[in-house]
Amino acid sequence: MSHLGLGNDICHIPRIYRILTSCHAQRFIARVLTAEERSEPRPRALLQCIPPRSSSRVDQSDAPWATGASDNRIPNVWNAAVFMAGRFAAKEAAIKAHSSRRLTFEDIRILRTRPAARPLSVSNGEEKEAEGGDAATNDAALSSGPPVAVIKGYPPGQPDTTAMLSISHDGDYAAAVCLSVQGVP
């Protein structure tokens, strides 16, 4: 018999920003993202602004874009914090949706799926993509499909499962909802 699991979580982005500008940044990233996730192009590009472990913290004192005490965020670090807050919330939501398991962040990989195929237009008897370009190439580059959580199979050796995710960002918060179907033969 199968049942649905539902989990949600919310994360305060400024909290993640503070972590990413501290000496604990690399440890936090390694705790939240799997090695495979860290090696993907989008996270790698977003997180390249975070100093290696040997550095103590991101220096914000001489940031040329700092306009005042109320707005002294480093833009690329803020973008990394938005991304990490979304991933953190998504993994927490997945853990809650799979409450019968003792999942850790390492058991969960967040992926972007390829969106549904673009509609084709017919012109002069030839089928063409409605918006030009190679859909597979464009979609892969943009990672614009809906996110899914890939959950390691249990017991070991069992196939991985997927769960649907929704990740949202608004202002200083990132939120995620995860829906899983468990016990499907």
MODELLER restraints for C-alpha pairs under 7 A, 6 or more apart:
rsr = mdl.restraints
at = mdl.atoms
rsr.add(forms.Gaussian(group=physical.xy_distance, feature=features.Distance(at['CA:1:A'], at['CA:183:A']), mean=5.99, stdev=0.5))
rsr.add(forms.Gaussian(group=physical.xy_distance, feature=features.Distance(at['CA:1:A'], at['CA:184:A']), mean=6.83, stdev=0.5))
rsr.add(forms.Gaussian(group=physical.xy_distance, feature=features.Distance(at['CA:2:A'], at['CA:181:A']), mean=6.64, stdev=0.5))
rsr.add(forms.Gaussian(group=physical.xy_distance, feature=features.Distance(at['CA:2:A'], at['CA:182:A']), mean=5.38, stdev=0.5))
rsr.add(forms.Gaussian(group=physical.xy_distance, feature=features.Distance(at['CA:2:A'], at['CA:183:A']), mean=4.37, stdev=0.5))
rsr.add(forms.Gaussian(group=physical.xy_distance, feature=features.Distance(at['CA:2:A'], at['CA:184:A']), mean=5.24, stdev=0.5))
rsr.add(forms.Gaussian(group=physical.xy_distance, feature=features.Distance(at['CA:3:A'], at['CA:181:A']), mean=5.80, stdev=0.5))
rsr.add(forms.Gaussian(group=physical.xy_distance, feature=features.Distance(at['CA:3:A'], at['CA:182:A']), mean=5.43, stdev=0.5))
rsr.add(forms.Gaussian(group=physical.xy_distance, feature=features.Distance(at['CA:3:A'], at['CA:183:A']), mean=6.62, stdev=0.5))
rsr.add(forms.Gaussian(group=physical.xy_distance, feature=features.Distance(at['CA:4:A'], at['CA:179:A']), mean=6.93, stdev=0.5))
rsr.add(forms.Gaussian(group=physical.xy_distance, feature=features.Distance(at['CA:4:A'], at['CA:180:A']), mean=5.58, stdev=0.5))
rsr.add(forms.Gaussian(group=physical.xy_distance, feature=features.Distance(at['CA:4:A'], at['CA:181:A']), mean=4.66, stdev=0.5))
rsr.add(forms.Gaussian(group=physical.xy_distance, feature=features.Distance(at['CA:4:A'], at['CA:182:A']), mean=6.18, stdev=0.5))
rsr.add(forms.Gaussian(group=physical.xy_distance, feature=features.Distance(at['CA:5:A'], at['CA:97:A']), mean=4.40, stdev=0.5))
rsr.add(forms.Gaussian(group=physical.xy_distance, feature=features.Distance(at['CA:5:A'], at['CA:98:A']), mean=6.05, stdev=0.5))
rsr.add(forms.Gaussian(group=physical.xy_distance, feature=features.Distance(at['CA:5:A'], at['CA:179:A']), mean=5.69, stdev=0.5))
rsr.add(forms.Gaussian(group=physical.xy_distance, feature=features.Distance(at['CA:5:A'], at['CA:180:A']), mean=4.89, stdev=0.5))
rsr.add(forms.Gaussian(group=physical.xy_distance, feature=features.Distance(at['CA:5:A'], at['CA:181:A']), mean=6.23, stdev=0.5))
rsr.add(forms.Gaussian(group=physical.xy_distance, feature=features.Distance(at['CA:6:A'], at['CA:96:A']), mean=6.90, stdev=0.5))
rsr.add(forms.Gaussian(group=physical.xy_distance, feature=features.Distance(at['CA:6:A'], at['CA:97:A']), mean=4.34, stdev=0.5))
rsr.add(forms.Gaussian(group=physical.xy_distance, feature=features.Distance(at['CA:6:A'], at['CA:178:A']), mean=5.71, stdev=0.5))
rsr.add(forms.Gaussian(group=physical.xy_distance, feature=features.Distance(at['CA:6:A'], at['CA:179:A']), mean=4.76, stdev=0.5))
rsr.add(forms.Gaussian(group=physical.xy_distance, feature=features.Distance(at['CA:6:A'], at['CA:180:A']), mean=6.47, stdev=0.5))
rsr.add(forms.Gaussian(group=physical.xy_distance, feature=features.Distance(at['CA:7:A'], at['CA:93:A']), mean=4.41, stdev=0.5))
rsr.add(forms.Gaussian(group=physical.xy_distance, feature=features.Distance(at['CA:7:A'], at['CA:94:A']), mean=6.06, stdev=0.5))
rsr.add(forms.Gaussian(group=physical.xy_distance, feature=features.Distance(at['CA:7:A'], at['CA:96:A']), mean=4.58, stdev=0.5))
rsr.add(forms.Gaussian(group=physical.xy_distance, feature=features.Distance(at['CA:7:A'], at['CA:97:A']), mean=4.18, stdev=0.5))
rsr.add(forms.Gaussian(group=physical.xy_distance, feature=features.Distance(at['CA:7:A'], at['CA:177:A']), mean=5.67, stdev=0.5))
rsr.add(forms.Gaussian(group=physical.xy_distance, feature=features.Distance(at['CA:7:A'], at['CA:178:A']), mean=5.12, stdev=0.5))
rsr.add(forms.Gaussian(group=physical.xy_distance, feature=features.Distance(at['CA:7:A'], at['CA:179:A']), mean=6.69, stdev=0.5))
rsr.add(forms.Gaussian(group=physical.xy_distance, feature=features.Distance(at['CA:8:A'], at['CA:93:A']), mean=4.32, stdev=0.5))
rsr.add(forms.Gaussian(group=physical.xy_distance, feature=features.Distance(at['CA:8:A'], at['CA:176:A']), mean=5.51, stdev=0.5))
rsr.add(forms.Gaussian(group=physical.xy_distance, feature=features.Distance(at['CA:8:A'], at['CA:177:A']), mean=4.27, stdev=0.5))
rsr.add(forms.Gaussian(group=physical.xy_distance, feature=features.Distance(at['CA:8:A'], at['CA:178:A']), mean=6.22, stdev=0.5))
rsr.add(forms.Gaussian(group=physical.xy_distance, feature=features.Distance(at['CA:9:A'], at['CA:89:A']), mean=5.11, stdev=0.5))
rsr.add(forms.Gaussian(group=physical.xy_distance, feature=features.Distance(at['CA:9:A'], at['CA:92:A']), mean=6.12, stdev=0.5))
rsr.add(forms.Gaussian(group=physical.xy_distance, feature=features.Distance(at['CA:9:A'], at['CA:93:A']), mean=5.22, stdev=0.5))
rsr.add(forms.Gaussian(group=physical.xy_distance, feature=features.Distance(at['CA:9:A'], at['CA:175:A']), mean=5.63, stdev=0.5))
rsr.add(forms.Gaussian(group=physical.xy_distance, feature=features.Distance(at['CA:9:A'], at['CA:176:A']), mean=5.46, stdev=0.5))
rsr.add(forms.Gaussian(group=physical.xy_distance, feature=features.Distance(at['CA:9:A'], at['CA:177:A']), mean=6.70, stdev=0.5))
rsr.add(forms.Gaussian(group=physical.xy_distance, feature=features.Distance(at['CA:10:A'], at['CA:89:A']), mean=5.65, stdev=0.5))
rsr.add(forms.Gaussian(group=physical.xy_distance, feature=features.Distance(at['CA:10:A'], at['CA:173:A']), mean=6.74, stdev=0.5))
rsr.add(forms.Gaussian(group=physical.xy_distance, feature=features.Distance(at['CA:10:A'], at['CA:174:A']), mean=5.68, stdev=0.5))
rsr.add(forms.Gaussian(group=physical.xy_distance, feature=features.Distance(at['CA:10:A'], at['CA:175:A']), mean=4.18, stdev=0.5))
rsr.add(forms.Gaussian(group=physical.xy_distance, feature=features.Distance(at['CA:10:A'], at['CA:176:A']), mean=6.50, stdev=0.5))
rsr.add(forms.Gaussian(group=physical.xy_distance, feature=features.Distance(at['CA:11:A'], at['CA:85:A']), mean=5.83, stdev=0.5))
rsr.add(forms.Gaussian(group=physical.xy_distance, feature=features.Distance(at['CA:11:A'], at['CA:89:A']), mean=5.83, stdev=0.5))
rsr.add(forms.Gaussian(group=physical.xy_distance, feature=features.Distance(at['CA:11:A'], at['CA:173:A']), mean=5.62, stdev=0.5))
rsr.add(forms.Gaussian(group=physical.xy_distance, feature=features.Distance(at['CA:11:A'], at['CA:174:A']), mean=5.18, stdev=0.5))
rsr.add(forms.Gaussian(group=physical.xy_distance, feature=features.Distance(at['CA:11:A'], at['CA:175:A']), mean=6.21, stdev=0.5))
rsr.add(forms.Gaussian(group=physical.xy_distance, feature=features.Distance(at['CA:12:A'], at['CA:172:A']), mean=5.91, stdev=0.5))
rsr.add(forms.Gaussian(group=physical.xy_distance, feature=features.Distance(at['CA:12:A'], at['CA:173:A']), mean=4.76, stdev=0.5))
rsr.add(forms.Gaussian(group=physical.xy_distance, feature=features.Distance(at['CA:12:A'], at['CA:174:A']), mean=6.59, stdev=0.5))
rsr.add(forms.Gaussian(group=physical.xy_distance, feature=features.Distance(at['CA:13:A'], at['CA:81:A']), mean=6.14, stdev=0.5))
rsr.add(forms.Gaussian(group=physical.xy_distance, feature=features.Distance(at['CA:13:A'], at['CA:82:A']), mean=5.94, stdev=0.5))
rsr.add(forms.Gaussian(group=physical.xy_distance, feature=features.Distance(at['CA:13:A'], at['CA:85:A']), mean=5.71, stdev=0.5))
rsr.add(forms.Gaussian(group=physical.xy_distance, feature=features.Distance(at['CA:13:A'], at['CA:172:A']), mean=5.22, stdev=0.5))
rsr.add(forms.Gaussian(group=physical.xy_distance, feature=features.Distance(at['CA:13:A'], at['CA:173:A']), mean=5.41, stdev=0.5))
rsr.add(forms.Gaussian(group=physical.xy_distance, feature=features.Distance(at['CA:13:A'], at['CA:174:A']), mean=6.64, stdev=0.5))
rsr.add(forms.Gaussian(group=physical.xy_distance, feature=features.Distance(at['CA:14:A'], at['CA:172:A']), mean=6.55, stdev=0.5))
rsr.add(forms.Gaussian(group=physical.xy_distance, feature=features.Distance(at['CA:16:A'], at['CA:81:A']), mean=5.49, stdev=0.5))
rsr.add(forms.Gaussian(group=physical.xy_distance, feature=features.Distance(at['CA:16:A'], at['CA:85:A']), mean=6.27, stdev=0.5))
rsr.add(forms.Gaussian(group=physical.xy_distance, feature=features.Distance(at['CA:17:A'], at['CA:78:A']), mean=6.19, stdev=0.5))
rsr.add(forms.Gaussian(group=physical.xy_distance, feature=features.Distance(at['CA:17:A'], at['CA:81:A']), mean=5.01, stdev=0.5))
rsr.add(forms.Gaussian(group=physical.xy_distance, feature=features.Distance(at['CA:19:A'], at['CA:25:A']), mean=5.55, stdev=0.5))
rsr.add(forms.Gaussian(group=physical.xy_distance, feature=features.Distance(at['CA:20:A'], at['CA:50:A']), mean=6.76, stdev=0.5))
rsr.add(forms.Gaussian(group=physical.xy_distance, feature=features.Distance(at['CA:20:A'], at['CA:81:A']), mean=6.95, stdev=0.5))
rsr.add(forms.Gaussian(group=physical.xy_distance, feature=features.Distance(at['CA:21:A'], at['CA:57:A']), mean=5.26, stdev=0.5))
rsr.add(forms.Gaussian(group=physical.xy_distance, feature=features.Distance(at['CA:21:A'], at['CA:58:A']), mean=4.83, stdev=0.5))
rsr.add(forms.Gaussian(group=physical.xy_distance, feature=features.Distance(at['CA:22:A'], at['CA:56:A']), mean=6.60, stdev=0.5))
rsr.add(forms.Gaussian(group=physical.xy_distance, feature=features.Distance(at['CA:22:A'], at['CA:57:A']), mean=4.52, stdev=0.5))
rsr.add(forms.Gaussian(group=physical.xy_distance, feature=features.Distance(at['CA:22:A'], at['CA:58:A']), mean=6.68, stdev=0.5))
rsr.add(forms.Gaussian(group=physical.xy_distance, feature=features.Distance(at['CA:23:A'], at['CA:53:A']), mean=6.90, stdev=0.5))
rsr.add(forms.Gaussian(group=physical.xy_distance, feature=features.Distance(at['CA:23:A'], at['CA:55:A']), mean=6.86, stdev=0.5))
rsr.add(forms.Gaussian(group=physical.xy_distance, feature=features.Distance(at['CA:23:A'], at['CA:56:A']), mean=4.48, stdev=0.5))
rsr.add(forms.Gaussian(group=physical.xy_distance, feature=features.Distance(at['CA:23:A'], at['CA:57:A']), mean=4.89, stdev=0.5))
rsr.add(forms.Gaussian(group=physical.xy_distance, feature=features.Distance(at['CA:26:A'], at['CA:52:A']), mean=6.59, stdev=0.5))
rsr.add(forms.Gaussian(group=physical.xy_distance, feature=features.Distance(at['CA:26:A'], at['CA:53:A']), mean=5.90, stdev=0.5))
rsr.add(forms.Gaussian(group=physical.xy_distance, feature=features.Distance(at['CA:32:A'], at['CA:88:A']), mean=6.40, stdev=0.5))
rsr.add(forms.Gaussian(group=physical.xy_distance, feature=features.Distance(at['CA:32:A'], at['CA:105:A']), mean=5.72, stdev=0.5))
rsr.add(forms.Gaussian(group=physical.xy_distance, feature=features.Distance(at['CA:34:A'], at['CA:106:A']), mean=5.62, stdev=0.5))
rsr.add(forms.Gaussian(group=physical.xy_distance, feature=features.Distance(at['CA:34:A'], at['CA:109:A']), mean=6.80, stdev=0.5))
rsr.add(forms.Gaussian(group=physical.xy_distance, feature=features.Distance(at['CA:37:A'], at['CA:109:A']), mean=6.90, stdev=0.5))
rsr.add(forms.Gaussian(group=physical.xy_distance, feature=features.Distance(at['CA:38:A'], at['CA:44:A']), mean=5.92, stdev=0.5))
rsr.add(forms.Gaussian(group=physical.xy_distance, feature=features.Distance(at['CA:46:A'], at['CA:79:A']), mean=6.96, stdev=0.5))
rsr.add(forms.Gaussian(group=physical.xy_distance, feature=features.Distance(at['CA:46:A'], at['CA:80:A']), mean=5.26, stdev=0.5))
rsr.add(forms.Gaussian(group=physical.xy_distance, feature=features.Distance(at['CA:47:A'], at['CA:80:A']), mean=5.70, stdev=0.5))
rsr.add(forms.Gaussian(group=physical.xy_distance, feature=features.Distance(at['CA:49:A'], at['CA:76:A']), mean=6.66, stdev=0.5))
rsr.add(forms.Gaussian(group=physical.xy_distance, feature=features.Distance(at['CA:49:A'], at['CA:77:A']), mean=6.31, stdev=0.5))
rsr.add(forms.Gaussian(group=physical.xy_distance, feature=features.Distance(at['CA:51:A'], at['CA:58:A']), mean=6.63, stdev=0.5))
rsr.add(forms.Gaussian(group=physical.xy_distance, feature=features.Distance(at['CA:66:A'], at['CA:72:A']), mean=4.47, stdev=0.5))
rsr.add(forms.Gaussian(group=physical.xy_distance, feature=features.Distance(at['CA:66:A'], at['CA:73:A']), mean=6.75, stdev=0.5))
rsr.add(forms.Gaussian(group=physical.xy_distance, feature=features.Distance(at['CA:85:A'], at['CA:174:A']), mean=5.85, stdev=0.5))
rsr.add(forms.Gaussian(group=physical.xy_distance, feature=features.Distance(at['CA:86:A'], at['CA:167:A']), mean=6.22, stdev=0.5))
rsr.add(forms.Gaussian(group=physical.xy_distance, feature=features.Distance(at['CA:86:A'], at['CA:174:A']), mean=5.21, stdev=0.5))
rsr.add(forms.Gaussian(group=physical.xy_distance, feature=features.Distance(at['CA:86:A'], at['CA:175:A']), mean=6.53, stdev=0.5))
rsr.add(forms.Gaussian(group=physical.xy_distance, feature=features.Distance(at['CA:89:A'], at['CA:174:A']), mean=6.81, stdev=0.5))
rsr.add(forms.Gaussian(group=physical.xy_distance, feature=features.Distance(at['CA:89:A'], at['CA:175:A']), mean=5.84, stdev=0.5))
rsr.add(forms.Gaussian(group=physical.xy_distance, feature=features.Distance(at['CA:89:A'], at['CA:176:A']), mean=5.42, stdev=0.5))
rsr.add(forms.Gaussian(group=physical.xy_distance, feature=features.Distance(at['CA:90:A'], at['CA:167:A']), mean=6.59, stdev=0.5))
rsr.add(forms.Gaussian(group=physical.xy_distance, feature=features.Distance(at['CA:90:A'], at['CA:176:A']), mean=4.97, stdev=0.5))
rsr.add(forms.Gaussian(group=physical.xy_distance, feature=features.Distance(at['CA:90:A'], at['CA:177:A']), mean=6.80, stdev=0.5))
rsr.add(forms.Gaussian(group=physical.xy_distance, feature=features.Distance(at['CA:91:A'], at['CA:105:A']), mean=6.28, stdev=0.5))
rsr.add(forms.Gaussian(group=physical.xy_distance, feature=features.Distance(at['CA:91:A'], at['CA:108:A']), mean=6.64, stdev=0.5))
rsr.add(forms.Gaussian(group=physical.xy_distance, feature=features.Distance(at['CA:93:A'], at['CA:176:A']), mean=6.23, stdev=0.5))
rsr.add(forms.Gaussian(group=physical.xy_distance, feature=features.Distance(at['CA:93:A'], at['CA:177:A']), mean=5.71, stdev=0.5))
rsr.add(forms.Gaussian(group=physical.xy_distance, feature=features.Distance(at['CA:93:A'], at['CA:178:A']), mean=5.44, stdev=0.5))
rsr.add(forms.Gaussian(group=physical.xy_distance, feature=features.Distance(at['CA:94:A'], at['CA:149:A']), mean=6.98, stdev=0.5))
rsr.add(forms.Gaussian(group=physical.xy_distance, feature=features.Distance(at['CA:94:A'], at['CA:178:A']), mean=5.39, stdev=0.5))
rsr.add(forms.Gaussian(group=physical.xy_distance, feature=features.Distance(at['CA:95:A'], at['CA:103:A']), mean=5.81, stdev=0.5))
rsr.add(forms.Gaussian(group=physical.xy_distance, feature=features.Distance(at['CA:97:A'], at['CA:178:A']), mean=6.15, stdev=0.5))
rsr.add(forms.Gaussian(group=physical.xy_distance, feature=features.Distance(at['CA:97:A'], at['CA:179:A']), mean=6.33, stdev=0.5))
rsr.add(forms.Gaussian(group=physical.xy_distance, feature=features.Distance(at['CA:97:A'], at['CA:180:A']), mean=6.19, stdev=0.5))
rsr.add(forms.Gaussian(group=physical.xy_distance, feature=features.Distance(at['CA:107:A'], at['CA:151:A']), mean=5.86, stdev=0.5))
rsr.add(forms.Gaussian(group=physical.xy_distance, feature=features.Distance(at['CA:107:A'], at['CA:152:A']), mean=5.25, stdev=0.5))
rsr.add(forms.Gaussian(group=physical.xy_distance, feature=features.Distance(at['CA:108:A'], at['CA:149:A']), mean=6.28, stdev=0.5))
rsr.add(forms.Gaussian(group=physical.xy_distance, feature=features.Distance(at['CA:108:A'], at['CA:150:A']), mean=5.63, stdev=0.5))
rsr.add(forms.Gaussian(group=physical.xy_distance, feature=features.Distance(at['CA:108:A'], at['CA:151:A']), mean=4.86, stdev=0.5))
rsr.add(forms.Gaussian(group=physical.xy_distance, feature=features.Distance(at['CA:108:A'], at['CA:152:A']), mean=6.53, stdev=0.5))
rsr.add(forms.Gaussian(group=physical.xy_distance, feature=features.Distance(at['CA:109:A'], at['CA:149:A']), mean=5.69, stdev=0.5))
rsr.add(forms.Gaussian(group=physical.xy_distance, feature=features.Distance(at['CA:109:A'], at['CA:150:A']), mean=5.07, stdev=0.5))
rsr.add(forms.Gaussian(group=physical.xy_distance, feature=features.Distance(at['CA:109:A'], at['CA:151:A']), mean=6.70, stdev=0.5))
rsr.add(forms.Gaussian(group=physical.xy_distance, feature=features.Distance(at['CA:110:A'], at['CA:147:A']), mean=6.60, stdev=0.5))
rsr.add(forms.Gaussian(group=physical.xy_distance, feature=features.Distance(at['CA:110:A'], at['CA:148:A']), mean=5.77, stdev=0.5))
rsr.add(forms.Gaussian(group=physical.xy_distance, feature=features.Distance(at['CA:110:A'], at['CA:149:A']), mean=4.69, stdev=0.5))
rsr.add(forms.Gaussian(group=physical.xy_distance, feature=features.Distance(at['CA:110:A'], at['CA:150:A']), mean=6.26, stdev=0.5))
rsr.add(forms.Gaussian(group=physical.xy_distance, feature=features.Distance(at['CA:111:A'], at['CA:147:A']), mean=5.48, stdev=0.5))
rsr.add(forms.Gaussian(group=physical.xy_distance, feature=features.Distance(at['CA:111:A'], at['CA:148:A']), mean=5.45, stdev=0.5))
rsr.add(forms.Gaussian(group=physical.xy_distance, feature=features.Distance(at['CA:111:A'], at['CA:149:A']), mean=6.45, stdev=0.5))
rsr.add(forms.Gaussian(group=physical.xy_distance, feature=features.Distance(at['CA:112:A'], at['CA:143:A']), mean=5.88, stdev=0.5))
rsr.add(forms.Gaussian(group=physical.xy_distance, feature=features.Distance(at['CA:112:A'], at['CA:144:A']), mean=6.89, stdev=0.5))
rsr.add(forms.Gaussian(group=physical.xy_distance, feature=features.Distance(at['CA:112:A'], at['CA:145:A']), mean=5.33, stdev=0.5))
rsr.add(forms.Gaussian(group=physical.xy_distance, feature=features.Distance(at['CA:112:A'], at['CA:146:A']), mean=5.58, stdev=0.5))
rsr.add(forms.Gaussian(group=physical.xy_distance, feature=features.Distance(at['CA:112:A'], at['CA:147:A']), mean=4.33, stdev=0.5))
rsr.add(forms.Gaussian(group=physical.xy_distance, feature=features.Distance(at['CA:112:A'], at['CA:148:A']), mean=6.28, stdev=0.5))
rsr.add(forms.Gaussian(group=physical.xy_distance, feature=features.Distance(at['CA:113:A'], at['CA:145:A']), mean=4.82, stdev=0.5))
rsr.add(forms.Gaussian(group=physical.xy_distance, feature=features.Distance(at['CA:113:A'], at['CA:146:A']), mean=5.60, stdev=0.5))
rsr.add(forms.Gaussian(group=physical.xy_distance, feature=features.Distance(at['CA:113:A'], at['CA:147:A']), mean=6.04, stdev=0.5))
rsr.add(forms.Gaussian(group=physical.xy_distance, feature=features.Distance(at['CA:113:A'], at['CA:148:A']), mean=6.94, stdev=0.5))
rsr.add(forms.Gaussian(group=physical.xy_distance, feature=features.Distance(at['CA:114:A'], at['CA:139:A']), mean=6.42, stdev=0.5))
rsr.add(forms.Gaussian(group=physical.xy_distance, feature=features.Distance(at['CA:114:A'], at['CA:145:A']), mean=4.78, stdev=0.5))
rsr.add(forms.Gaussian(group=physical.xy_distance, feature=features.Distance(at['CA:115:A'], at['CA:144:A']), mean=6.88, stdev=0.5))
rsr.add(forms.Gaussian(group=physical.xy_distance, feature=features.Distance(at['CA:115:A'], at['CA:145:A']), mean=4.34, stdev=0.5))
rsr.add(forms.Gaussian(group=physical.xy_distance, feature=features.Distance(at['CA:115:A'], at['CA:146:A']), mean=6.76, stdev=0.5))
rsr.add(forms.Gaussian(group=physical.xy_distance, feature=features.Distance(at['CA:118:A'], at['CA:129:A']), mean=6.80, stdev=0.5))
rsr.add(forms.Gaussian(group=physical.xy_distance, feature=features.Distance(at['CA:118:A'], at['CA:130:A']), mean=6.99, stdev=0.5))
rsr.add(forms.Gaussian(group=physical.xy_distance, feature=features.Distance(at['CA:119:A'], at['CA:129:A']), mean=6.59, stdev=0.5))
rsr.add(forms.Gaussian(group=physical.xy_distance, feature=features.Distance(at['CA:119:A'], at['CA:130:A']), mean=6.02, stdev=0.5))
rsr.add(forms.Gaussian(group=physical.xy_distance, feature=features.Distance(at['CA:120:A'], at['CA:127:A']), mean=6.16, stdev=0.5))
rsr.add(forms.Gaussian(group=physical.xy_distance, feature=features.Distance(at['CA:120:A'], at['CA:128:A']), mean=5.55, stdev=0.5))
rsr.add(forms.Gaussian(group=physical.xy_distance, feature=features.Distance(at['CA:120:A'], at['CA:129:A']), mean=4.66, stdev=0.5))
rsr.add(forms.Gaussian(group=physical.xy_distance, feature=features.Distance(at['CA:120:A'], at['CA:130:A']), mean=5.21, stdev=0.5))
rsr.add(forms.Gaussian(group=physical.xy_distance, feature=features.Distance(at['CA:121:A'], at['CA:127:A']), mean=5.80, stdev=0.5))
rsr.add(forms.Gaussian(group=physical.xy_distance, feature=features.Distance(at['CA:121:A'], at['CA:128:A']), mean=5.39, stdev=0.5))
rsr.add(forms.Gaussian(group=physical.xy_distance, feature=features.Distance(at['CA:121:A'], at['CA:129:A']), mean=6.01, stdev=0.5))
rsr.add(forms.Gaussian(group=physical.xy_distance, feature=features.Distance(at['CA:121:A'], at['CA:130:A']), mean=5.20, stdev=0.5))
rsr.add(forms.Gaussian(group=physical.xy_distance, feature=features.Distance(at['CA:122:A'], at['CA:128:A']), mean=6.27, stdev=0.5))
rsr.add(forms.Gaussian(group=physical.xy_distance, feature=features.Distance(at['CA:147:A'], at['CA:165:A']), mean=5.58, stdev=0.5))
rsr.add(forms.Gaussian(group=physical.xy_distance, feature=features.Distance(at['CA:147:A'], at['CA:166:A']), mean=6.74, stdev=0.5))
rsr.add(forms.Gaussian(group=physical.xy_distance, feature=features.Distance(at['CA:148:A'], at['CA:162:A']), mean=6.43, stdev=0.5))
rsr.add(forms.Gaussian(group=physical.xy_distance, feature=features.Distance(at['CA:148:A'], at['CA:163:A']), mean=5.73, stdev=0.5))
rsr.add(forms.Gaussian(group=physical.xy_distance, feature=features.Distance(at['CA:148:A'], at['CA:164:A']), mean=4.96, stdev=0.5))
rsr.add(forms.Gaussian(group=physical.xy_distance, feature=features.Distance(at['CA:148:A'], at['CA:165:A']), mean=5.16, stdev=0.5))
rsr.add(forms.Gaussian(group=physical.xy_distance, feature=features.Distance(at['CA:149:A'], at['CA:162:A']), mean=5.45, stdev=0.5))
rsr.add(forms.Gaussian(group=physical.xy_distance, feature=features.Distance(at['CA:149:A'], at['CA:163:A']), mean=5.10, stdev=0.5))
rsr.add(forms.Gaussian(group=physical.xy_distance, feature=features.Distance(at['CA:149:A'], at['CA:164:A']), mean=6.45, stdev=0.5))
rsr.add(forms.Gaussian(group=physical.xy_distance, feature=features.Distance(at['CA:149:A'], at['CA:165:A']), mean=6.57, stdev=0.5))
rsr.add(forms.Gaussian(group=physical.xy_distance, feature=features.Distance(at['CA:150:A'], at['CA:160:A']), mean=6.52, stdev=0.5))
rsr.add(forms.Gaussian(group=physical.xy_distance, feature=features.Distance(at['CA:150:A'], at['CA:161:A']), mean=5.75, stdev=0.5))
rsr.add(forms.Gaussian(group=physical.xy_distance, feature=features.Distance(at['CA:150:A'], at['CA:162:A']), mean=4.52, stdev=0.5))
rsr.add(forms.Gaussian(group=physical.xy_distance, feature=features.Distance(at['CA:150:A'], at['CA:163:A']), mean=6.61, stdev=0.5))
rsr.add(forms.Gaussian(group=physical.xy_distance, feature=features.Distance(at['CA:151:A'], at['CA:160:A']), mean=5.48, stdev=0.5))
rsr.add(forms.Gaussian(group=physical.xy_distance, feature=features.Distance(at['CA:151:A'], at['CA:161:A']), mean=5.18, stdev=0.5))
rsr.add(forms.Gaussian(group=physical.xy_distance, feature=features.Distance(at['CA:151:A'], at['CA:162:A']), mean=5.92, stdev=0.5))
rsr.add(forms.Gaussian(group=physical.xy_distance, feature=features.Distance(at['CA:152:A'], at['CA:160:A']), mean=4.63, stdev=0.5))
rsr.add(forms.Gaussian(group=physical.xy_distance, feature=features.Distance(at['CA:152:A'], at['CA:161:A']), mean=6.72, stdev=0.5))
rsr.add(forms.Gaussian(group=physical.xy_distance, feature=features.Distance(at['CA:153:A'], at['CA:159:A']), mean=4.84, stdev=0.5))
rsr.add(forms.Gaussian(group=physical.xy_distance, feature=features.Distance(at['CA:153:A'], at['CA:160:A']), mean=4.18, stdev=0.5))
rsr.add(forms.Gaussian(group=physical.xy_distance, feature=features.Distance(at['CA:153:A'], at['CA:161:A']), mean=6.48, stdev=0.5))
rsr.add(forms.Gaussian(group=physical.xy_distance, feature=features.Distance(at['CA:163:A'], at['CA:178:A']), mean=6.57, stdev=0.5))
rsr.add(forms.Gaussian(group=physical.xy_distance, feature=features.Distance(at['CA:163:A'], at['CA:179:A']), mean=5.72, stdev=0.5))
rsr.add(forms.Gaussian(group=physical.xy_distance, feature=features.Distance(at['CA:163:A'], at['CA:180:A']), mean=4.59, stdev=0.5))
rsr.add(forms.Gaussian(group=physical.xy_distance, feature=features.Distance(at['CA:164:A'], at['CA:178:A']), mean=5.63, stdev=0.5))
rsr.add(forms.Gaussian(group=physical.xy_distance, feature=features.Distance(at['CA:164:A'], at['CA:179:A']), mean=5.18, stdev=0.5))
rsr.add(forms.Gaussian(group=physical.xy_distance, feature=features.Distance(at['CA:164:A'], at['CA:180:A']), mean=6.44, stdev=0.5))
rsr.add(forms.Gaussian(group=physical.xy_distance, feature=features.Distance(at['CA:165:A'], at['CA:176:A']), mean=6.91, stdev=0.5))
rsr.add(forms.Gaussian(group=physical.xy_distance, feature=features.Distance(at['CA:165:A'], at['CA:177:A']), mean=5.68, stdev=0.5))
rsr.add(forms.Gaussian(group=physical.xy_distance, feature=features.Distance(at['CA:165:A'], at['CA:178:A']), mean=4.55, stdev=0.5))
rsr.add(forms.Gaussian(group=physical.xy_distance, feature=features.Distance(at['CA:165:A'], at['CA:179:A']), mean=6.53, stdev=0.5))
rsr.add(forms.Gaussian(group=physical.xy_distance, feature=features.Distance(at['CA:166:A'], at['CA:176:A']), mean=5.42, stdev=0.5))
rsr.add(forms.Gaussian(group=physical.xy_distance, feature=features.Distance(at['CA:166:A'], at['CA:177:A']), mean=5.24, stdev=0.5))
rsr.add(forms.Gaussian(group=physical.xy_distance, feature=features.Distance(at['CA:166:A'], at['CA:178:A']), mean=6.60, stdev=0.5))
rsr.add(forms.Gaussian(group=physical.xy_distance, feature=features.Distance(at['CA:167:A'], at['CA:175:A']), mean=5.77, stdev=0.5))
rsr.add(forms.Gaussian(group=physical.xy_distance, feature=features.Distance(at['CA:167:A'], at['CA:176:A']), mean=4.33, stdev=0.5))
rsr.add(forms.Gaussian(group=physical.xy_distance, feature=features.Distance(at['CA:167:A'], at['CA:177:A']), mean=6.70, stdev=0.5))
rsr.add(forms.Gaussian(group=physical.xy_distance, feature=features.Distance(at['CA:168:A'], at['CA:174:A']), mean=5.62, stdev=0.5))
rsr.add(forms.Gaussian(group=physical.xy_distance, feature=features.Distance(at['CA:168:A'], at['CA:175:A']), mean=5.19, stdev=0.5))
rsr.add(forms.Gaussian(group=physical.xy_distance, feature=features.Distance(at['CA:168:A'], at['CA:176:A']), mean=6.19, stdev=0.5))
rsr.add(forms.Gaussian(group=physical.xy_distance, feature=features.Distance(at['CA:169:A'], at['CA:175:A']), mean=6.33, stdev=0.5))
